[in-house]
């Protein structure tokens, strides 16, 4: 029994779930994209996708992890966020998942704001920190999406040529 079509189907699902994971914080987005591409390359006996392409995709995946933490930390640091604000942004993002797109959009801001208020900051400073932290999260998400589509493009180009 030939399982190759099943492997390709799983690879595509991993890539699609990974792309969704660049927006949904509970999923490891780019690592799932890479896992799907690695499975696809393996299923094709590495005839279309070779080691050089996989190394480039792996480096982009590792870079995405750095980008994720860097963008959030940069946004928080630029506005003087406390550790509680950063933790609040993470918690707000996770809780926001359950409230759809609006929750994903507002969750990091609300969480960072709440963290700063718990830290004892006034409402004005807490709002500024919440907004700065939220900008970092949004910037990181945009960069991860760009990396995801770059990886898909590189994979397709390597497969075709």
N, C-alpha and C positions, 0 to 999 in steps of 0.2 A: 504494500500500500504506500503510495507516494504522499508524504506529509508536507511536501514543499508548499503547496497552496495554503495549507493551514498556518505554516510558519510565516508566510508573507502576510496573511490576514492578521495574525497577532502582531506582526511588526507594524503594520499600518495603524492598528488600534493603539499600540504603545505610542506611536508618533502623535496621533490625534489627541490622546489623553495628555501627553506631555505638553502639547501646545496649549491645551486648556489649563494645564498646571502652571504655565507662565503667568496666568491671571489668578488662578485659585491657589492661595498660599498653602493649602494642606497637601498639595501634590508636588512632588519633585519634578517640575516641568522639564528642564533641559536634560537631566539625567534619563528621564523616560524617553525623550526624543532620541537620545543617543542609543539607549538600549534597543529601541525599535529599529534603528538604522543598523546597528551591529547584528541584530537577529536577521534582518533582511540581507545583509552582506553574507552572513553565514549560510542562510538558506540557499543563496545563489552560489555557494562554494567559493566565494570571494572572486568570482570571475568578472563581475562588473565593478565591484567596490573593493579596492585593495587596501593594503596597510597604510600607505601615505594618506589616503583620504580619511581613513578611520582615525589616524593620529591627529589630523587637522580637526576633525569633528570632536575628538576627545579633548583637545586643547580648548576649543570653543565652549565645550560643556564645562570644563574647569573654570574658564574665564567667567562664565555666567554665574557660577556660585560666588565668585569674588564680587562681581557686579552687584548681585543681590544684596550682600551685606554692606558693601561700600556705599551704594546709593542711599540706603536707609540711614546709615550712620552719618553720611555727609549731610543729608537733609536735617537730621536731628542735631548734629554738632553745630551747624551754621546758625542755629537759633538758640543754642544753649540748653538743649533738652537734658533732662535728668534720665537716669537709668529707668525710673518708673515710667517716664513718657515713652521710651522705646519699647519697654515691655507692654505698656498699654496699647501701643500701636499694633504690636504683634497680636495681642489678645483681641483687639478690636477688629483686626483683619479676619481672624479665625471666626469670631462670632458673626461678622458681617456676611460670611458665606451663606448663613441661614436666612438672610434677608434679601437675597438676590443681588442684582447689579447695584442697587442703591446701597445695600449693606456693604458690598465690596468697596464701593466708592467712599462711603462715609465712615466705615468702621475704623480705619487707621487714624483718621482725624479725631474721632470721638474717643478712641482709646488713648491716644497721646494726650489729648486735652484732660481726660480723667486722671491719667498718670501724673501730669503736672499739678493738677489741683490737689491730688493726694500728697504730692511732694511739698505742698504748702505755698505754691505760687499764686499770685493774683490772677484773676480771670483774663486780663489783657495779655499778660505774659504767657499764660497757659494756652490761650487761643493762638498766639504767634508760634509757639512751639508745636502745637497740634498741626497747624498749617504747614510749617516747615518740614515736619516729619512726614506728613501726608505727601508733600511734593517729592520727597525722597523716595517714598514707596512707589508713587506713580512713575517717576523717572526710571527707577529700577525695573518696573514692569514693562515699560516701553522698550528699554534696552534688551530685556530678556526676549520679548516678542521679536525684535529685530534679529537677535541671535538665532532664535528658533527658525525663522524663515530663511535666514542665511544658510543655516545647516541643511534645511530641506533643499534649498536651491543647489548647494554644493553636492549633495547626495544625488539629486536628479541629474545634474550635469555629469558627474562621474559615471552614473549608470548608463547614460545615453552615449557619452563619448568615451 
